[in-house]
Amino acid sequence: MITLSACNSDVVFSKKSEIVNASWSYNNPVSFTFNVSDTIQTYDLVLNIEHDVEFSNQNFYTQFTTSYPDGTEIKDVVSMELSSKYGQWLGDCNSQICDVDILLKGSTRFKQLGDHKISIAQHTRDAVLERISSLEFNLIKADK
């Protein structure tokens, strides 16, 4: 888990996508497109999830797809852990909403220059995942 700062100059890309009515369906993956101009730099890929404190699960699964400039795609199923095994919410919470940063990949190098796309689809047993209000993808320069 890492914490981001709004003034962090190491953030290369940041974009937030709101989930309409906090109801995330299979049919609505969230996508982020960013440009890579340095193949030597390492990056941390961090996803911030905003969810309702009434969210019913400790975690949920996503299908995480990375699309490269040459058309190659890599898909992974990733568990988004929102609470500890004891049921305590991770991240910052108030009486209604929690924000949690999840490290998707750390110290990653991109081998291709150009536009890359990250798509995240909810991958649960439910056709609609309720109480997830937004996803924010951050590409951050990692320490060398």
C-alpha positions as CSV (number, residue, x, y, z in Angstrom):
1,M,0.0,0.0,0.0
2,I,1.3,3.4,-0.8
3,T,0.1,6.9,-0.2
4,L,-0.1,9.5,-3.0
5,S,0.3,13.2,-2.5
6,A,-1.5,15.8,-4.7
7,C,1.8,17.7,-4.9
8,N,3.9,14.6,-5.8
9,S,6.0,15.6,-8.8
10,D,6.6,11.9,-9.5
11,V,3.1,11.3,-10.7
12,V,3.3,11.0,-14.5
13,F,-0.3,10.3,-15.2
14,S,-3.5,10.5,-13.1
15,K,-7.1,10.2,-14.2
16,K,-10.2,9.6,-12.2
17,S,-13.3,7.8,-13.6
18,E,-16.6,8.1,-11.8
19,I,-18.9,5.0,-11.7
20,V,-22.4,6.1,-12.5
21,N,-24.8,5.6,-9.5
22,A,-22.0,3.6,-7.8
23,S,-23.1,0.6,-9.9
24,W,-20.3,-1.0,-11.9
25,S,-21.5,-3.6,-14.4
26,Y,-19.6,-6.2,-16.4
27,N,-20.4,-4.2,-19.6
28,N,-18.6,-1.0,-18.4
29,P,-14.9,-1.5,-18.0
30,V,-13.0,1.6,-17.0
31,S,-10.1,2.5,-19.3
32,F,-7.1,4.8,-19.0
33,T,-4.8,5.8,-21.9
34,F,-1.3,7.2,-21.2
35,N,1.8,7.9,-23.1
36,V,5.2,6.4,-22.3
37,S,8.2,8.4,-23.5
38,D,10.9,6.7,-21.5
39,T,11.6,2.9,-21.6
40,I,14.3,3.1,-18.9
41,Q,12.3,4.7,-16.1
42,T,10.5,2.3,-13.8
43,Y,6.9,3.1,-12.7
44,D,4.4,2.1,-10.0
45,L,0.9,1.5,-11.2
46,V,-1.5,2.5,-8.5
47,L,-5.3,2.3,-8.5
48,N,-7.3,4.4,-6.0
49,I,-10.8,3.0,-5.3
50,E,-13.5,5.0,-3.7
51,H,-16.2,2.9,-2.1
52,D,-19.1,3.2,0.3
53,V,-18.5,2.1,3.9
54,E,-21.5,-0.2,3.4
55,F,-19.7,-2.2,0.7
56,S,-20.5,-5.9,1.5
57,N,-17.1,-7.6,0.8
58,Q,-13.5,-7.6,2.0
59,N,-12.4,-7.6,-1.6
60,F,-13.5,-8.0,-5.2
61,Y,-11.9,-9.3,-8.4
62,T,-11.1,-7.3,-11.6
63,Q,-9.9,-8.2,-15.1
64,F,-6.9,-6.0,-15.6
65,T,-5.9,-5.6,-19.3
66,T,-2.8,-3.8,-20.5
67,S,-2.7,-2.9,-24.2
68,Y,0.6,-1.9,-25.7
69,P,1.3,0.3,-28.8
70,D,2.0,-2.8,-31.0
71,G,-1.4,-4.2,-30.2
72,T,-0.2,-6.8,-27.7
73,E,-2.6,-7.3,-24.7
74,I,-1.9,-8.9,-21.4
75,K,-4.8,-9.8,-19.1
76,D,-4.6,-10.6,-15.4
77,V,-7.2,-11.2,-12.8
78,V,-6.5,-9.0,-9.7
79,S,-8.0,-9.1,-6.3
80,M,-8.8,-5.6,-4.9
81,E,-8.4,-5.9,-1.1
82,L,-10.4,-3.2,0.6
83,S,-10.3,-4.4,4.2
84,S,-8.0,-6.4,6.5
85,K,-8.8,-10.0,7.3
86,Y,-10.4,-8.7,10.5
87,G,-12.9,-6.5,8.6
88,Q,-11.3,-3.1,9.2
89,W,-11.4,-0.9,6.1
90,L,-8.0,0.0,4.6
91,G,-7.1,3.5,3.4
92,D,-8.8,6.7,4.5
93,C,-12.5,6.5,5.6
94,N,-15.1,8.9,6.9
95,S,-18.6,8.1,7.9
96,Q,-19.7,7.3,4.3
97,I,-16.8,6.8,1.9
98,C,-13.4,5.1,1.9
99,D,-10.4,5.8,-0.4
100,V,-7.8,3.0,-0.7
101,D,-4.7,3.0,-2.9
102,I,-3.8,-0.4,-4.3
103,L,-0.4,-1.1,-5.9
104,L,-1.2,-3.0,-9.1
105,K,2.4,-3.4,-10.3
106,G,5.5,-2.0,-8.8
107,S,8.8,-1.0,-10.4
108,T,7.5,-1.8,-13.9
109,R,9.3,-0.8,-17.1
110,F,7.5,-0.3,-20.4
111,K,9.4,-1.7,-23.3
112,Q,7.5,0.3,-26.0
113,L,7.2,4.0,-26.6
114,G,3.8,5.4,-27.3
115,D,0.2,5.1,-26.0
116,H,-0.6,2.4,-23.5
117,K,-4.1,1.5,-22.3
118,I,-5.1,0.0,-19.0
119,S,-8.7,-1.4,-18.9
120,I,-10.2,-2.6,-15.6
121,A,-13.4,-4.6,-15.6
122,Q,-15.2,-5.8,-12.5
123,H,-14.9,-9.6,-12.5
124,T,-17.2,-10.8,-9.7
125,R,-20.2,-13.2,-9.6
126,D,-22.6,-10.3,-9.7
127,A,-23.5,-8.7,-13.0
128,V,-23.4,-5.3,-11.2
129,L,-21.0,-4.5,-8.4
130,E,-22.7,-2.0,-6.0
131,R,-21.1,0.8,-3.9
132,I,-17.9,1.4,-5.9
133,S,-18.1,5.1,-6.7
134,S,-14.8,5.8,-8.6
135,L,-11.5,4.5,-9.8
136,E,-8.4,6.6,-10.2
137,F,-5.4,5.3,-12.1
138,N,-2.0,6.8,-11.2
139,L,1.3,6.1,-13.0
140,I,4.1,7.1,-10.7
141,K,7.9,7.2,-11.2
142,A,9.4,4.5,-9.0
143,D,12.6,4.9,-7.1
144,K,15.5,3.6,-9.1
